[in-house]
Every structure is written in C-alpha cells, then in structure tokens.
Amino acid sequence: MTNSETKATLSFSDGSPALEMPIYKGSIGPDVIDIRKLYGSTGMFTYDPGFMSTAACNSSITYIDGDKGELLYRGYPIEQLAVNGGDFLETCYLLLNGELPNADQKKEFVATVTNHTMVHEQMQFFFRGFRRDAHPMSVLVGTVGALASFYHDSLDINDPHHREVSAIRLIAKMPTLVAMAYKYSIGQPFVYPRNDLSYSANFMHMMFSTPCEPYKTNEVLVRALDRILILHADHEQNASTSTVRLAGSSGANPFACIAAGIACLWGPAHGGANEAALSMLEEIGSVDNIPNFIAQVKDKNSGVKLMGFGHRVYKNYDPRAKLMRETCYEVLQELGLQDDPLFKLAMALEKIALEDEYFVSRKLYPNVDFYSGIVQRALGIPTALFTGIFALARTVGWIAQWKEMISDPEQKIGRPRQLFVGAAKRDVPPIDKR
Ligand code: CMC
C-alpha cells in the first residue's frame, strides 16, 4: 500500500478543529482513508454496521470488482484458473503461496497434502456422539474444532512451520471429515482416504464407496467437483473469512478459527444459500408457479427472497455463476439428465428475474449458489451437505487469510466499537420498588 498525495479532511459544523487523514492506494480497487487517529483526535468513532465502507485489513490474496463482475485469486482471473489453471490443489498452492506452482513444487505439495489425509482414529468417537440426523454443519463445527485436541504439535501460531503444518492438515483432512459426516448420517461405515487418487476423486471415493462396492470415478464428475472447489476457494473479506480473522486476532489456534468460520458460513445469507436455493426451486415446483413466487419476493412483508440472487459485492453477474452454469450443463449431459425439471425451472426463473424491473433496478444477478446446488445434487451430494462442501472448498481461503493476518505487522486484536443507545448509568432499585 502506498500513500496518496491527496489527504482527506474531516471538518465539523460546530467549529471543532478539522482532522486531516492520510489516504492509501492499493494496487487496484478503491483507496482507503486511514481513520485510526480519529478517536484519539476527536473522541468519536465511525458508524458502519455491516462494514459497508470499512476495510478491516490489507490483503494481497483475492480481489473482487463487483461492478465488472470480476474475481481474481492472486491476480489471476477465476475464469482462467477454472478452465486452464490445473486442479484444486494448484489453486490451494496459489492462494497459500502467492504464485502458481511449477511441476516440481506441485508434485511436492500434492505429496504433502496427500500424506495428511487420514484423521486420528479417535476422531470417529466424536462423530458417534452426534445424533445421526444432526446437520452436517454442526458436526463439522464440532469435529474441526476438535482437531485442535489432536494436533498439539502444530498449535504455536508464532512458529511459521507450525502454521504451515496446520494449513496442510486442514486442507488435507477437511474432505475426510465432510465425507465422515455424510457416512455417519446414512449409517454407513467410514471410508478411509485413498492416496492414489486426486483430491476430488478421493473425496468422491470416501463419499460413495462402501466396503461392498468401490466407487468408480467419472472424470466429468470429478472435474465438476474440482471446479466447485476452485470457485469457492476464497472470496476476500466476506462474513466467514472476517470471522476467521477476528477469531484469529486473539491468538486462537487455527483449528478453532476455522471452526468459527464454518459456524458463520452455515447462515442462509452466506454459505447456506446453495441449500436454500435448491429448497426454493423444489418449493416453487413448476414453471407455472414462478409469477406467483416472484410476486411474493417483491412483497417486502412476505420475507421471501430469491435465494441464489444478489450479492453484497457483485452488482453484476457473479463470474462464478457463469462457470457453474457451464458445469451444470456438462454434468447433466454426462448423466443424461438434460431434461432435469429443476434445472429447467432454474433457467426459466433466471430468465424472468433478469428481465424484471425489481431485480434489474437493484442489480440483482444470479450468484454462484444459484447453480451449485443443482450440480451437487446431480453428483449425488445430499442437500444438507452442500454448505459442508462450501466449507471444504473455503478452508484454503480461510487459512491463507489467517496466515496473512498472523504475519501482518499491523495486526491487532479485532475490537469494533459501538454507538451506545441503552440506559445511562442508574442505581439498582430494591426488588419491591421495581
Ligand atoms: N431477493 C429479493 N430481493 C433482494 C435479494 C434477493 N435475493 N437480495 C437483495 N434484495 C433486495 C433487498 O430487499 C433490497 O431492496 P430495497 O432496496 O428495496 O430495500 C435491495 O435488494 C438491496 O439489498 P441489500 O439487502 O441491501 O443487499 P445486501 O448487500 O445487504 O445483501 C445478500 C446481500 C447476499 C445478503 C442478499 O442479496 C441475499 O440475501 N441474497 C439471497 C441469499 C444468497 O443468495 N446468498 C448467497 C450470496 S453468494 C455466496 C457467498 O459469497 O456467500
């Protein structure tokens, strides 16, 4: 970040002295005004619920241009990474290290991740403590947090080697834990990882193999899963990433921080949207019901939203949605499901929404979740696990952001302020006077 020649001046209509504040320039994107001296100089805070105008950190990992509908990982457009950028583990390497790996680096990275795919055998007892019908996200919050009790040898956040080992462990073990959550929910035995398979193929093996029948991997489906993982790998300072950073700012260990991120991701306005989008399509049921549903969405009192539409940052078509739409066609074609009624319904709904004044004027476009649910369903992943797949993909983004924060000399414990509007100081009355 560099200092701009321009300064910002904050003046007050009551004649209090004005405050001059530096402006910093990033490599791309909006400049920021440094308000750190504001409280010390004026005794005032800024008010910004939802962080609509607040940059809480500087970062060199992911950049989104919401107006253009552009997403860059370490400068590379998501379209290029998804189409020509190799597999998900290459994206992981890029997010963690800042550069794409060469052939030797890739080989070594894959071998290291692969070496950590198994979880401690004791982990199965954590799973057995859950009800079989528990939501997989609650199981993942618990089991990922529990990893901290197994891997004491990588918990020193001030040791770069420990941070690296924790990062690899989390990336390697998430597929195993997500697949275990699924197997537990359907009462099948846990399936151990197979290290001769690729990251995505191994995940499908752990999900769909049984001791009686091995799962035959299908290249098109494995590629589709890999693309889902690449598209969801990081997304700048969204709610769950900010949660991971805030949890980590206190010095909490990485497993606890990622568990906090998973908890945040679970919400329907964030990672839970793919599950909600598919449930919405199922509820609408047929193309004939779309006008009625759109009318409900427009009625502010109904509380109904068009799930999979709209985004805090994208005010244009989400670039991930375009790629996911393409994958959706490929997968449905491979499985002979071109006439899938839910996909047809989604296409019709998208067309109507994109032409409707309500959505056009608010710049509401489909986001990645509008299509990812249909793809995941076609891959055989149950709806309740969709957000778990998102968590699996986002783990690398969370951990890259966490590592970046820990090594940032400007990092401080996160401590937002408030505008207090409650009762002023008062005395406790005796119980008979209340
Ligand atoms: N359906 C209907 N109206 C909507 C929607 C929607 N999906 N999204 C926003 N609006 C309306 C909203 O009511 C408001 O209207 P008005 O100006 O008349 O009050 C206007 O559009 C602006 O919305 P906002 O609530 O200020 O936007 P936001 O930036 O706070 O919310 C959002 C972003 C993603 C929470 C919201 O668009 C939403 O709830 N979408 C549905 C859930 C969803 O698909 N989430 C997945 C996001 S992508 C995955 C990820 O990155 O996590």
Boltz pocket constraint, residues with backbone or C-beta under 6 A from the ligand:
constraints:
  - pocket:
      binder: B
      contacts: [[A, 235], [A, 238], [A, 268], [A, 269], [A, 270], [A, 271], [A, 273], [A, 297], [A, 304], [A, 305], [A, 306], [A, 307], [A, 308], [A, 309], [A, 310], [A, 311], [A, 312], [A, 313], [A, 362], [A, 364], [A, 367], [A, 368], [A, 369]]
      max_distance: 6.0
